[in-house]
Amino acid sequence: MNQPLRVRYAPSPTGHLHIGGARTALFDYLLARRHGGAFIVRFEDTDQTRHKESGVNDQLNGLRWLGLEWDESVDIGGPYGPYRQMERLDIYQPFADQLIREGHAYHCYCSEKDLEEERAEQEARGEMGGYSGKCRNLTPEQVAAYQAEGRKPSTRFRVPQDRMIGFQDKVREHVEFDSNGIGDFIIVRTDGIPTYNFAVILDDHLMKIDLVIRGEEHLSNTPRQILMYEALGLPVPEFAHLALILNPDRKKMSKRDESIIQFIEQYKELGYLPEAVVNFIALLGWSPVGEEEIFTKEELIAQFDLDRVSKSPAVFDMDKLNWMNNHYLKKAPLSQVVELCLPHLQKAGYIQGELDAATGEWISALVGLNQERMRFAAEIVELSSLFFTEELIIDEEAAVILKEEHVPTVLANFLQQVEQAESFAVEAIPALLKQVQKETGYKGKQLFMSIRSALTGQVHGPDLNMSIYLLGKEKVGSRLRNLL
């Protein structure tokens, strides 16, 4: 009987969870859950020059926020740990020794300086760069001479010549590489630490990974890995290489590209909802059956399959993500949206000190007023600024309205109603407006647009009654008096 599907997300702990890594992790997670399998998170940290100690937690926090629960990792353990490569170093050496013993690998005594000189000579001759195989067949005397110099060897894999290495990719279908274009590569560095290509195949084998999902930038690593699996007599897992995610200009995404938000932590800080981000990321390269674009996590699990993942690059569309997040925000409980918005109002200096019940109620009303329009929680600052600033900014459309002949009459009467009002609760506002209509004879646009333009500086906006209530009696009176 076959084991349940086992897949893994294996990032380098070099920083926060990137959108590309999040997509790989999500596809792993969805497949594992659909097939009743296991989703493993492990860390490839053998490149100590790029390692960040906070990187492990940064990655896990990003996955946790997205709601991608894992079955095995550094925090909860599992039957195939440890889940960090630097804690597994003693596991790798016997396999390297086996490859040397069986003639599939050899010790290379070339120093970095030797390799640089070799590359320079190749360049001067107009040849493609690559290791020449200089240490491939050293005599015992040459080895002894190198050792006498105190040189520490690296271990290189002996790539067979004149061979086509093919495999069936779950996304890209049949892929083939010529072994002559690969060159003997290092599998263990001089310090005894294995390279990515060597460690990854052993981790995948020992952790019983069936399917390796990763970005297409790893495609060129696959023939090297297949050769090592075969040399060690290990079964080769299946592979699925995901196409690139392009920026809105359809160019390869760069970490310095500011046209899109690239790290999951930033979405959290800006007040996006994780379910919206998951929904959006799932559609970066995967096409569901039908036209529907809004899916719960459970619906994604039920539908997701690699058969519908495209070979073509996905284009990251911020407008679509904002539309999708707005859809989720509109359906979210008001209390949740208030919780997302409050830190941004506090950071802007709009809300200060401890919140009493009245202030809390006022903030809830403010967020509720803008909930339909908000694309992400941080927008509450811009959307609600007119309720906090003393100086009113009047846009062009509102300025035109305010020059109309009837406006002073409407505003003067409304000011009178405001000053005489016993209650300024939101439910009392319609009666004040009704009284202005009754006393001035102006109604409809002449009434409502005049008052909205005078109080908000805009012709269009959210509910006028709630806007007047939120501005408060003092600020409404002040703005009307200033205009009159």
C-alpha beads as a LAMMPS data file, in Angstrom:
LAMMPS data file: protein, C-alpha beads

484 atoms
483 bonds

1 atom types
1 bond types

-500.0 500.0 xlo xhi
-500.0 500.0 ylo yhi
-500.0 500.0 zlo zhi

Masses

1 110.0

Atoms # bond

1 1 1 0.000 0.000 0.000
2 1 1 1.366 3.425 -0.946
3 1 1 2.058 5.953 1.813
4 1 1 -0.053 9.147 1.974
5 1 1 1.407 11.984 -0.092
6 1 1 4.341 13.768 1.574
7 1 1 5.363 17.225 0.307
8 1 1 7.680 19.850 1.732
9 1 1 8.335 23.579 1.685
10 1 1 12.067 24.077 2.236
11 1 1 13.146 27.729 2.282
12 1 1 16.501 29.230 3.148
13 1 1 16.046 31.226 6.379
14 1 1 17.236 34.487 4.874
15 1 1 14.299 36.770 5.713
16 1 1 10.535 37.171 5.565
17 1 1 8.238 34.934 3.517
18 1 1 8.266 36.114 -0.115
19 1 1 5.208 35.881 -2.340
20 1 1 6.920 33.248 -4.521
21 1 1 7.753 31.085 -1.516
22 1 1 4.232 31.549 -0.170
23 1 1 2.795 30.240 -3.455
24 1 1 5.030 27.146 -3.340
25 1 1 4.055 26.497 0.279
26 1 1 0.361 27.009 -0.510
27 1 1 0.409 24.577 -3.450
28 1 1 2.199 22.019 -1.236
29 1 1 -0.329 22.542 1.535
30 1 1 -3.398 22.291 -0.715
31 1 1 -2.210 19.034 -2.294
32 1 1 -1.292 17.511 1.052
33 1 1 -4.680 18.351 2.536
34 1 1 -6.600 17.208 -0.550
35 1 1 -4.890 13.812 -0.536
36 1 1 -4.807 13.305 3.224
37 1 1 -1.024 13.635 3.220
38 1 1 1.614 15.502 5.201
39 1 1 2.943 19.043 4.706
40 1 1 6.509 19.388 5.997
41 1 1 8.403 22.639 6.556
42 1 1 12.181 22.321 6.803
43 1 1 15.041 24.796 6.487
44 1 1 17.951 24.707 4.080
45 1 1 20.498 26.735 6.022
46 1 1 23.850 25.399 4.792
47 1 1 24.623 28.731 3.105
48 1 1 25.766 30.419 6.301
49 1 1 26.745 33.635 4.487
50 1 1 23.040 34.409 3.818
51 1 1 21.640 32.909 7.022
52 1 1 19.615 35.132 9.375
53 1 1 18.871 33.826 12.844
54 1 1 15.389 35.378 12.732
55 1 1 14.715 33.845 9.310
56 1 1 13.190 30.608 10.621
57 1 1 10.607 32.410 12.765
58 1 1 9.958 34.952 10.002
59 1 1 9.080 32.137 7.597
60 1 1 6.959 30.223 10.107
61 1 1 5.102 33.376 11.180
62 1 1 4.263 34.137 7.556
63 1 1 2.894 30.624 6.975
64 1 1 1.039 30.736 10.290
65 1 1 -0.636 34.037 9.372
66 1 1 -1.754 32.555 6.039
67 1 1 -3.296 29.636 7.913
68 1 1 -1.043 26.972 6.376
69 1 1 -0.678 24.541 9.280
70 1 1 2.239 22.124 8.943
71 1 1 2.563 18.549 10.166
72 1 1 6.327 18.442 10.811
73 1 1 8.891 21.190 11.346
74 1 1 11.466 22.668 13.706
75 1 1 8.855 23.803 16.231
76 1 1 6.745 20.644 16.541
77 1 1 9.278 18.016 15.495
78 1 1 8.332 14.867 13.626
79 1 1 9.600 11.368 12.844
80 1 1 12.192 12.495 10.276
81 1 1 13.940 15.380 12.058
82 1 1 15.973 17.402 12.631
83 1 1 14.357 19.867 10.224
84 1 1 17.346 22.191 9.780
85 1 1 20.215 21.080 7.547
86 1 1 22.931 22.413 9.860
87 1 1 21.580 20.025 12.532
88 1 1 21.802 17.110 10.079
89 1 1 25.488 17.363 9.041
90 1 1 26.424 13.938 10.422
91 1 1 23.681 12.392 8.264
92 1 1 25.189 13.518 4.943
93 1 1 28.830 12.388 5.203
94 1 1 28.236 8.601 4.855
95 1 1 26.467 9.213 1.537
96 1 1 29.380 11.329 0.275
97 1 1 31.766 8.548 1.342
98 1 1 29.645 6.013 -0.566
99 1 1 29.805 8.105 -3.763
100 1 1 33.610 8.363 -3.485
101 1 1 33.977 4.660 -2.715
102 1 1 31.896 3.686 -5.748
103 1 1 33.651 6.117 -8.102
104 1 1 30.722 8.574 -8.512
105 1 1 32.563 11.372 -6.693
106 1 1 36.142 12.407 -5.998
107 1 1 38.180 14.784 -3.892
108 1 1 39.090 18.057 -5.588
109 1 1 42.097 19.989 -4.283
110 1 1 41.638 23.084 -6.476
111 1 1 41.735 26.285 -4.463
112 1 1 39.428 29.224 -5.184
113 1 1 42.429 30.945 -6.792
114 1 1 43.029 27.920 -9.083
115 1 1 39.386 27.971 -10.164
116 1 1 39.424 31.734 -10.835
117 1 1 42.551 31.376 -13.011
118 1 1 40.921 28.501 -14.884
119 1 1 37.789 30.603 -15.531
120 1 1 39.906 33.524 -16.774
121 1 1 41.780 31.239 -19.199
122 1 1 38.503 29.805 -20.514
123 1 1 37.137 33.309 -20.992
124 1 1 40.274 34.387 -22.869
125 1 1 39.830 31.442 -25.250
126 1 1 36.144 32.323 -25.710
127 1 1 35.004 29.082 -24.073
128 1 1 32.027 28.470 -21.818
129 1 1 33.044 28.609 -18.160
130 1 1 32.929 25.418 -16.102
131 1 1 35.110 23.115 -14.104
132 1 1 37.629 21.363 -16.366
133 1 1 37.779 18.112 -14.385
134 1 1 41.379 18.765 -13.432
135 1 1 41.197 16.617 -10.261
136 1 1 38.992 13.907 -11.806
137 1 1 41.750 11.339 -12.141
138 1 1 44.516 12.324 -9.730
139 1 1 47.288 9.822 -9.080
140 1 1 48.108 8.800 -5.491
141 1 1 51.324 10.855 -5.829
142 1 1 49.409 14.003 -6.827
143 1 1 47.000 13.522 -3.914
144 1 1 49.925 13.106 -1.511
145 1 1 51.562 16.276 -2.857
146 1 1 48.380 18.301 -2.369
147 1 1 47.939 16.916 1.145
148 1 1 51.550 17.777 1.962
149 1 1 50.748 21.383 1.022
150 1 1 47.977 21.282 3.631
151 1 1 45.166 21.640 1.067
152 1 1 41.683 20.638 2.224
153 1 1 39.664 18.985 -0.528
154 1 1 36.084 19.577 -1.546
155 1 1 34.075 16.652 -2.920
156 1 1 32.871 16.768 -6.530
157 1 1 30.287 14.585 -8.230
158 1 1 31.548 12.839 -11.351
159 1 1 28.991 13.706 -14.060
160 1 1 28.735 10.978 -16.747
161 1 1 29.421 12.226 -20.267
162 1 1 27.276 11.963 -23.418
163 1 1 24.036 11.256 -21.641
164 1 1 20.547 12.788 -21.911
165 1 1 18.859 13.181 -18.535
166 1 1 15.099 13.334 -18.896
167 1 1 12.177 13.440 -16.490
168 1 1 8.425 14.007 -16.592
169 1 1 7.615 17.266 -14.802
170 1 1 4.079 17.565 -13.330
171 1 1 3.770 21.087 -14.768
172 1 1 6.216 21.320 -17.676
173 1 1 5.753 17.725 -18.954
174 1 1 8.871 16.119 -20.500
175 1 1 12.136 17.957 -19.778
176 1 1 15.584 16.885 -20.960
177 1 1 19.177 17.987 -20.295
178 1 1 22.493 17.040 -21.883
179 1 1 24.972 15.887 -19.233
180 1 1 27.847 17.399 -21.225
181 1 1 26.602 20.866 -20.301
182 1 1 26.675 20.256 -16.560
183 1 1 30.275 19.698 -15.456
184 1 1 31.452 18.046 -12.257
185 1 1 29.970 19.974 -9.343
186 1 1 30.834 20.293 -5.651
187 1 1 28.659 18.300 -3.250
188 1 1 30.672 18.871 -0.046
189 1 1 32.678 22.035 0.567
190 1 1 36.170 22.105 2.071
191 1 1 34.637 22.840 5.515
192 1 1 32.621 19.605 5.372
193 1 1 29.270 21.343 4.831
194 1 1 27.232 19.864 1.965
195 1 1 26.008 22.061 -0.876
196 1 1 22.304 22.611 -1.558
197 1 1 22.065 20.066 -4.387
198 1 1 23.510 17.248 -2.302
199 1 1 21.777 17.946 0.999
200 1 1 18.378 18.452 -0.620
201 1 1 18.229 15.025 -2.271
202 1 1 19.192 13.288 0.956
203 1 1 16.662 15.247 2.991
204 1 1 13.925 14.521 0.449
205 1 1 14.807 10.815 0.416
206 1 1 15.139 10.402 4.180
207 1 1 11.956 12.402 4.831
208 1 1 10.123 10.229 2.271
209 1 1 9.095 13.169 0.061
210 1 1 7.096 11.961 -2.971
211 1 1 6.678 15.215 -4.852
212 1 1 8.966 18.253 -4.983
213 1 1 7.147 21.489 -5.881
214 1 1 9.431 24.475 -6.443
215 1 1 10.061 27.484 -8.686
216 1 1 11.417 27.073 -12.196
217 1 1 14.707 28.685 -11.121
218 1 1 15.484 25.213 -9.697
219 1 1 14.882 23.463 -13.018
220 1 1 18.598 23.399 -13.910
221 1 1 19.357 21.734 -10.546
222 1 1 17.098 18.795 -11.342
223 1 1 19.431 16.838 -13.697
224 1 1 22.236 17.090 -11.108
225 1 1 19.904 15.780 -8.449
226 1 1 18.592 12.934 -10.613
227 1 1 22.176 11.813 -11.322
228 1 1 22.942 11.707 -7.593
229 1 1 19.733 9.801 -6.784
230 1 1 20.688 7.231 -9.407
231 1 1 24.314 6.985 -8.267
232 1 1 23.167 6.299 -4.694
233 1 1 20.528 3.821 -5.865
234 1 1 17.688 5.934 -4.440
235 1 1 14.200 6.385 -5.924
236 1 1 13.698 9.723 -7.705
237 1 1 10.705 11.759 -6.483
238 1 1 8.331 13.511 -8.859
239 1 1 8.978 17.159 -9.689
240 1 1 6.728 20.144 -10.407
241 1 1 8.447 23.381 -11.403
242 1 1 6.241 26.468 -11.142
243 1 1 6.576 29.259 -13.714
244 1 1 7.784 32.678 -12.636
245 1 1 5.588 35.371 -11.125
246 1 1 6.023 38.526 -13.199
247 1 1 5.472 42.129 -12.128
248 1 1 2.640 44.194 -13.719
249 1 1 5.017 45.155 -16.580
250 1 1 5.405 41.426 -17.323
251 1 1 9.055 41.507 -16.300
252 1 1 10.802 39.197 -13.872
253 1 1 10.126 40.274 -10.318
254 1 1 13.040 41.886 -8.536
255 1 1 13.358 42.271 -4.761
256 1 1 13.787 46.016 -5.414
257 1 1 10.588 46.246 -7.484
258 1 1 8.240 48.676 -5.731
259 1 1 5.276 48.166 -8.084
260 1 1 4.087 45.278 -5.919
261 1 1 4.236 44.302 -2.271
262 1 1 6.444 41.223 -2.140
263 1 1 6.548 39.949 1.440
264 1 1 3.695 38.366 3.395
265 1 1 4.669 40.328 6.517
266 1 1 3.918 43.566 4.635
267 1 1 0.384 42.422 3.802
268 1 1 -0.199 41.636 7.444
269 1 1 1.093 45.073 8.487
270 1 1 -1.065 46.873 5.902
271 1 1 -4.205 45.161 7.117
272 1 1 -4.953 42.650 4.393
273 1 1 -6.968 39.592 5.387
274 1 1 -5.034 36.298 5.174
275 1 1 -7.938 34.509 3.477
276 1 1 -7.890 37.116 0.678
277 1 1 -4.113 36.789 0.224
278 1 1 -4.386 32.971 0.117
279 1 1 -7.215 33.174 -2.428
280 1 1 -5.187 35.563 -4.597
281 1 1 -1.924 33.586 -4.418
282 1 1 -3.733 30.356 -5.331
283 1 1 -4.729 31.944 -8.645
284 1 1 -1.127 32.909 -9.525
285 1 1 -0.656 30.219 -12.130
286 1 1 -3.517 27.879 -11.186
287 1 1 -6.862 27.969 -12.996
288 1 1 -9.936 26.587 -11.269
289 1 1 -12.771 24.962 -13.211
290 1 1 -15.336 27.619 -14.199
291 1 1 -15.314 31.401 -13.843
292 1 1 -15.467 31.730 -10.049
293 1 1 -12.532 33.568 -8.440
294 1 1 -13.529 33.727 -4.775
295 1 1 -12.688 30.570 -2.819
296 1 1 -12.472 29.611 0.821
297 1 1 -9.449 27.569 1.865
298 1 1 -11.666 24.478 2.054
299 1 1 -12.903 25.060 -1.506
300 1 1 -9.324 25.449 -2.730
301 1 1 -8.361 22.167 -1.059
302 1 1 -11.282 20.404 -2.740
303 1 1 -10.394 21.737 -6.197
304 1 1 -6.637 22.169 -6.347
305 1 1 -4.661 19.977 -8.731
306 1 1 -1.336 20.394 -10.513
307 1 1 -3.022 19.473 -13.823
308 1 1 -4.464 23.001 -13.945
309 1 1 -1.208 24.806 -13.132
310 1 1 0.042 26.770 -16.128
311 1 1 3.488 26.521 -17.742
312 1 1 3.256 30.252 -18.518
313 1 1 4.335 32.920 -16.024
314 1 1 1.693 34.457 -13.765
315 1 1 1.322 38.246 -13.674
316 1 1 0.979 39.826 -10.228
317 1 1 -1.971 42.229 -10.370
318 1 1 -2.202 44.495 -7.292
319 1 1 -5.562 45.869 -8.474
320 1 1 -7.017 42.370 -8.476
321 1 1 -5.613 41.638 -5.030
322 1 1 -7.092 44.904 -3.703
323 1 1 -10.462 44.083 -5.271
324 1 1 -10.353 40.639 -3.701
325 1 1 -9.347 41.952 -0.275
326 1 1 -12.115 44.550 -0.442
327 1 1 -14.567 41.702 -1.119
328 1 1 -13.395 39.913 2.032
329 1 1 -13.317 43.096 4.135
330 1 1 -16.908 43.907 3.223
331 1 1 -18.008 40.486 4.477
332 1 1 -15.846 40.499 7.614
333 1 1 -17.394 41.277 11.035
334 1 1 -17.066 44.994 11.839
335 1 1 -15.209 44.176 15.073
336 1 1 -12.484 42.387 13.066
337 1 1 -12.098 45.302 10.655
338 1 1 -11.938 47.764 13.585
339 1 1 -9.156 45.656 15.103
340 1 1 -7.231 45.845 11.813
341 1 1 -7.762 49.604 11.422
342 1 1 -7.072 50.780 14.967
343 1 1 -3.246 50.451 14.875
344 1 1 -3.152 52.575 11.702
345 1 1 -5.313 55.312 13.249
346 1 1 -3.053 55.270 16.307
347 1 1 0.129 55.356 14.232
348 1 1 -1.233 58.380 12.317
349 1 1 -1.814 60.126 15.638
350 1 1 -5.585 60.279 15.080
351 1 1 -6.353 58.154 18.141
352 1 1 -4.336 58.670 21.302
353 1 1 -4.384 57.315 24.827
354 1 1 -6.690 54.708 26.317
355 1 1 -9.977 54.045 24.539
356 1 1 -13.108 54.691 26.565
357 1 1 -16.494 53.244 25.569
358 1 1 -17.617 56.396 23.732
359 1 1 -14.407 56.617 21.693
360 1 1 -14.595 52.897 20.891
361 1 1 -18.160 53.323 19.658
362 1 1 -17.140 56.340 17.565
363 1 1 -14.215 54.417 15.979
364 1 1 -16.514 51.490 15.158
365 1 1 -18.902 53.886 13.424
366 1 1 -15.989 55.487 11.537
367 1 1 -14.674 52.123 10.312
368 1 1 -18.183 50.943 9.482
369 1 1 -18.696 54.070 7.360
370 1 1 -15.627 53.194 5.275
371 1 1 -15.781 49.396 5.319
372 1 1 -17.401 49.132 1.880
373 1 1 -14.704 51.304 0.246
374 1 1 -11.615 50.033 2.011
375 1 1 -9.151 47.918 0.001
376 1 1 -6.944 47.243 3.035
377 1 1 -7.044 48.459 6.626
378 1 1 -4.204 51.002 6.332
379 1 1 -6.425 52.967 3.925
380 1 1 -8.593 54.001 6.863
381 1 1 -6.087 56.822 7.523
382 1 1 -6.624 58.420 4.117
383 1 1 -10.345 57.623 3.952
384 1 1 -11.045 59.160 7.355
385 1 1 -8.573 62.062 7.418
386 1 1 -11.339 64.636 6.908
387 1 1 -12.768 63.687 10.329
388 1 1 -9.510 64.540 12.097
389 1 1 -8.018 67.539 10.308
390 1 1 -8.963 71.078 11.229
391 1 1 -8.372 72.519 7.775
392 1 1 -10.852 71.304 5.172
393 1 1 -9.485 70.494 1.708
394 1 1 -12.108 71.188 -0.947
395 1 1 -11.780 69.387 -4.282
396 1 1 -12.655 70.971 -7.656
397 1 1 -16.148 69.465 -7.941
398 1 1 -17.101 70.570 -4.445
399 1 1 -15.703 74.077 -5.085
400 1 1 -18.040 74.415 -8.091
401 1 1 -21.041 73.316 -6.005
402 1 1 -20.192 75.758 -3.208
403 1 1 -20.314 78.710 -5.632
404 1 1 -23.950 78.023 -6.547
405 1 1 -26.465 80.683 -5.583
406 1 1 -28.583 78.627 -3.181
407 1 1 -25.660 77.327 -1.085
408 1 1 -25.374 80.174 1.511
409 1 1 -29.091 79.857 2.305
410 1 1 -28.849 76.094 2.795
411 1 1 -25.682 76.291 4.906
412 1 1 -26.924 79.150 7.069
413 1 1 -30.136 77.311 7.845
414 1 1 -28.288 74.047 8.521
415 1 1 -25.930 75.872 10.906
416 1 1 -28.975 77.187 12.727
417 1 1 -30.420 73.659 13.042
418 1 1 -27.078 72.327 14.302
419 1 1 -26.682 75.016 16.950
420 1 1 -30.244 74.459 18.190
421 1 1 -30.046 70.651 18.115
422 1 1 -30.535 68.962 21.484
423 1 1 -29.203 65.629 20.174
424 1 1 -26.433 64.992 17.665
425 1 1 -26.822 61.214 17.591
426 1 1 -26.764 59.686 14.105
427 1 1 -30.502 58.932 14.224
428 1 1 -31.216 62.648 14.952
429 1 1 -29.426 63.942 11.803
430 1 1 -32.180 63.149 9.227
431 1 1 -34.629 65.342 11.171
432 1 1 -32.187 68.297 11.014
433 1 1 -31.833 67.915 7.239
434 1 1 -35.602 67.584 6.873
435 1 1 -36.037 70.859 8.741
436 1 1 -33.561 72.640 6.416
437 1 1 -35.572 71.380 3.441
438 1 1 -38.798 72.565 5.015
439 1 1 -37.504 76.051 5.833
440 1 1 -35.468 76.745 2.674
441 1 1 -37.467 74.831 0.056
442 1 1 -34.256 73.217 -1.266
443 1 1 -34.115 69.422 -1.491
444 1 1 -32.287 66.583 -3.287
445 1 1 -28.898 67.481 -4.746
446 1 1 -29.249 71.168 -3.913
447 1 1 -29.609 70.268 -0.268
448 1 1 -27.397 67.219 0.207
449 1 1 -24.538 68.087 -2.159
450 1 1 -24.261 71.576 -0.677
451 1 1 -23.960 70.231 2.862
452 1 1 -21.653 67.342 1.893
453 1 1 -19.333 69.707 -0.056
454 1 1 -19.225 72.148 2.844
455 1 1 -18.459 69.505 5.479
456 1 1 -16.265 67.003 3.631
457 1 1 -14.853 68.997 0.691
458 1 1 -16.183 66.290 -1.643
459 1 1 -19.313 65.904 -3.754
460 1 1 -19.506 62.124 -3.351
461 1 1 -18.798 59.943 -0.369
462 1 1 -20.217 57.545 2.190
463 1 1 -23.479 57.956 4.103
464 1 1 -24.055 61.662 4.806
465 1 1 -25.968 61.206 8.074
466 1 1 -23.154 59.112 9.548
467 1 1 -20.517 61.522 8.218
468 1 1 -22.231 64.468 9.957
469 1 1 -22.504 62.499 13.211
470 1 1 -18.834 61.482 13.087
471 1 1 -17.673 65.051 12.471
472 1 1 -19.508 66.059 15.617
473 1 1 -21.495 69.171 16.476
474 1 1 -18.494 71.384 17.143
475 1 1 -16.595 70.573 13.950
476 1 1 -19.732 70.781 11.770
477 1 1 -20.529 74.221 13.247
478 1 1 -16.938 75.394 12.761
479 1 1 -16.800 74.312 9.086
480 1 1 -20.146 75.907 8.274
481 1 1 -19.163 79.183 9.942
482 1 1 -15.815 79.233 8.097
483 1 1 -17.525 78.841 4.722
484 1 1 -20.266 81.344 5.472

Bonds

1 1 1 2
2 1 2 3
3 1 3 4
4 1 4 5
5 1 5 6
6 1 6 7
7 1 7 8
8 1 8 9
9 1 9 10
10 1 10 11
11 1 11 12
12 1 12 13
13 1 13 14
14 1 14 15
15 1 15 16
16 1 16 17
17 1 17 18
18 1 18 19
19 1 19 20
20 1 20 21
21 1 21 22
22 1 22 23
23 1 23 24
24 1 24 25
25 1 25 26
26 1 26 27
27 1 27 28
28 1 28 29
29 1 29 30
30 1 30 31
31 1 31 32
32 1 32 33
33 1 33 34
34 1 34 35
35 1 35 36
36 1 36 37
37 1 37 38
38 1 38 39
39 1 39 40
40 1 40 41
41 1 41 42
42 1 42 43
43 1 43 44
44 1 44 45
45 1 45 46
46 1 46 47
47 1 47 48
48 1 48 49
49 1 49 50
50 1 50 51
51 1 51 52
52 1 52 53
53 1 53 54
54 1 54 55
55 1 55 56
56 1 56 57
57 1 57 58
58 1 58 59
59 1 59 60
60 1 60 61
61 1 61 62
62 1 62 63
63 1 63 64
64 1 64 65
65 1 65 66
66 1 66 67
67 1 67 68
68 1 68 69
69 1 69 70
70 1 70 71
71 1 71 72
72 1 72 73
73 1 73 74
74 1 74 75
75 1 75 76
76 1 76 77
77 1 77 78
78 1 78 79
79 1 79 80
80 1 80 81
81 1 81 82
82 1 82 83
83 1 83 84
84 1 84 85
85 1 85 86
86 1 86 87
87 1 87 88
88 1 88 89
89 1 89 90
90 1 90 91
91 1 91 92
92 1 92 93
93 1 93 94
94 1 94 95
95 1 95 96
96 1 96 97
97 1 97 98
98 1 98 99
99 1 99 100
100 1 100 101
101 1 101 102
102 1 102 103
103 1 103 104
104 1 104 105
105 1 105 106
106 1 106 107
107 1 107 108
108 1 108 109
109 1 109 110
110 1 110 111
111 1 111 112
112 1 112 113
113 1 113 114
114 1 114 115
115 1 115 116
116 1 116 117
117 1 117 118
118 1 118 119
119 1 119 120
120 1 120 121
121 1 121 122
122 1 122 123
123 1 123 124
124 1 124 125
125 1 125 126
126 1 126 127
127 1 127 128
128 1 128 129
129 1 129 130
130 1 130 131
131 1 131 132
132 1 132 133
133 1 133 134
134 1 134 135
135 1 135 136
136 1 136 137
137 1 137 138
138 1 138 139
139 1 139 140
140 1 140 141
141 1 141 142
142 1 142 143
143 1 143 144
144 1 144 145
145 1 145 146
146 1 146 147
147 1 147 148
148 1 148 149
149 1 149 150
150 1 150 151
151 1 151 152
152 1 152 153
153 1 153 154
154 1 154 155
155 1 155 156
156 1 156 157
157 1 157 158
158 1 158 159
159 1 159 160
160 1 160 161
161 1 161 162
162 1 162 163
163 1 163 164
164 1 164 165
165 1 165 166
166 1 166 167
167 1 167 168
168 1 168 169
169 1 169 170
170 1 170 171
171 1 171 172
172 1 172 173
173 1 173 174
174 1 174 175
175 1 175 176
176 1 176 177
177 1 177 178
178 1 178 179
179 1 179 180
180 1 180 181
181 1 181 182
182 1 182 183
183 1 183 184
184 1 184 185
185 1 185 186
186 1 186 187
187 1 187 188
188 1 188 189
189 1 189 190
190 1 190 191
191 1 191 192
192 1 192 193
193 1 193 194
194 1 194 195
195 1 195 196
196 1 196 197
197 1 197 198
198 1 198 199
199 1 199 200
200 1 200 201
201 1 201 202
202 1 202 203
203 1 203 204
204 1 204 205
205 1 205 206
206 1 206 207
207 1 207 208
208 1 208 209
209 1 209 210
210 1 210 211
211 1 211 212
212 1 212 213
213 1 213 214
214 1 214 215
215 1 215 216
216 1 216 217
217 1 217 218
218 1 218 219
219 1 219 220
220 1 220 221
221 1 221 222
222 1 222 223
223 1 223 224
224 1 224 225
225 1 225 226
226 1 226 227
227 1 227 228
228 1 228 229
229 1 229 230
230 1 230 231
231 1 231 232
232 1 232 233
233 1 233 234
234 1 234 235
235 1 235 236
236 1 236 237
237 1 237 238
238 1 238 239
239 1 239 240
240 1 240 241
241 1 241 242
242 1 242 243
243 1 243 244
244 1 244 245
245 1 245 246
246 1 246 247
247 1 247 248
248 1 248 249
249 1 249 250
250 1 250 251
251 1 251 252
252 1 252 253
253 1 253 254
254 1 254 255
255 1 255 256
256 1 256 257
257 1 257 258
258 1 258 259
259 1 259 260
260 1 260 261
261 1 261 262
262 1 262 263
263 1 263 264
264 1 264 265
265 1 265 266
266 1 266 267
267 1 267 268
268 1 268 269
269 1 269 270
270 1 270 271
271 1 271 272
272 1 272 273
273 1 273 274
274 1 274 275
275 1 275 276
276 1 276 277
277 1 277 278
278 1 278 279
279 1 279 280
280 1 280 281
281 1 281 282
282 1 282 283
283 1 283 284
284 1 284 285
285 1 285 286
286 1 286 287
287 1 287 288
288 1 288 289
289 1 289 290
290 1 290 291
291 1 291 292
292 1 292 293
293 1 293 294
294 1 294 295
295 1 295 296
296 1 296 297
297 1 297 298
298 1 298 299
299 1 299 300
300 1 300 301
301 1 301 302
302 1 302 303
303 1 303 304
304 1 304 305
305 1 305 306
306 1 306 307
307 1 307 308
308 1 308 309
309 1 309 310
310 1 310 311
311 1 311 312
312 1 312 313
313 1 313 314
314 1 314 315
315 1 315 316
316 1 316 317
317 1 317 318
318 1 318 319
319 1 319 320
320 1 320 321
321 1 321 322
322 1 322 323
323 1 323 324
324 1 324 325
325 1 325 326
326 1 326 327
327 1 327 328
328 1 328 329
329 1 329 330
330 1 330 331
331 1 331 332
332 1 332 333
333 1 333 334
334 1 334 335
335 1 335 336
336 1 336 337
337 1 337 338
338 1 338 339
339 1 339 340
340 1 340 341
341 1 341 342
342 1 342 343
343 1 343 344
344 1 344 345
345 1 345 346
346 1 346 347
347 1 347 348
348 1 348 349
349 1 349 350
350 1 350 351
351 1 351 352
352 1 352 353
353 1 353 354
354 1 354 355
355 1 355 356
356 1 356 357
357 1 357 358
358 1 358 359
359 1 359 360
360 1 360 361
361 1 361 362
362 1 362 363
363 1 363 364
364 1 364 365
365 1 365 366
366 1 366 367
367 1 367 368
368 1 368 369
369 1 369 370
370 1 370 371
371 1 371 372
372 1 372 373
373 1 373 374
374 1 374 375
375 1 375 376
376 1 376 377
377 1 377 378
378 1 378 379
379 1 379 380
380 1 380 381
381 1 381 382
382 1 382 383
383 1 383 384
384 1 384 385
385 1 385 386
386 1 386 387
387 1 387 388
388 1 388 389
389 1 389 390
390 1 390 391
391 1 391 392
392 1 392 393
393 1 393 394
394 1 394 395
395 1 395 396
396 1 396 397
397 1 397 398
398 1 398 399
399 1 399 400
400 1 400 401
401 1 401 402
402 1 402 403
403 1 403 404
404 1 404 405
405 1 405 406
406 1 406 407
407 1 407 408
408 1 408 409
409 1 409 410
410 1 410 411
411 1 411 412
412 1 412 413
413 1 413 414
414 1 414 415
415 1 415 416
416 1 416 417
417 1 417 418
418 1 418 419
419 1 419 420
420 1 420 421
421 1 421 422
422 1 422 423
423 1 423 424
424 1 424 425
425 1 425 426
426 1 426 427
427 1 427 428
428 1 428 429
429 1 429 430
430 1 430 431
431 1 431 432
432 1 432 433
433 1 433 434
434 1 434 435
435 1 435 436
436 1 436 437
437 1 437 438
438 1 438 439
439 1 439 440
440 1 440 441
441 1 441 442
442 1 442 443
443 1 443 444
444 1 444 445
445 1 445 446
446 1 446 447
447 1 447 448
448 1 448 449
449 1 449 450
450 1 450 451
451 1 451 452
452 1 452 453
453 1 453 454
454 1 454 455
455 1 455 456
456 1 456 457
457 1 457 458
458 1 458 459
459 1 459 460
460 1 460 461
461 1 461 462
462 1 462 463
463 1 463 464
464 1 464 465
465 1 465 466
466 1 466 467
467 1 467 468
468 1 468 469
469 1 469 470
470 1 470 471
471 1 471 472
472 1 472 473
473 1 473 474
474 1 474 475
475 1 475 476
476 1 476 477
477 1 477 478
478 1 478 479
479 1 479 480
480 1 480 481
481 1 481 482
482 1 482 483
483 1 483 484
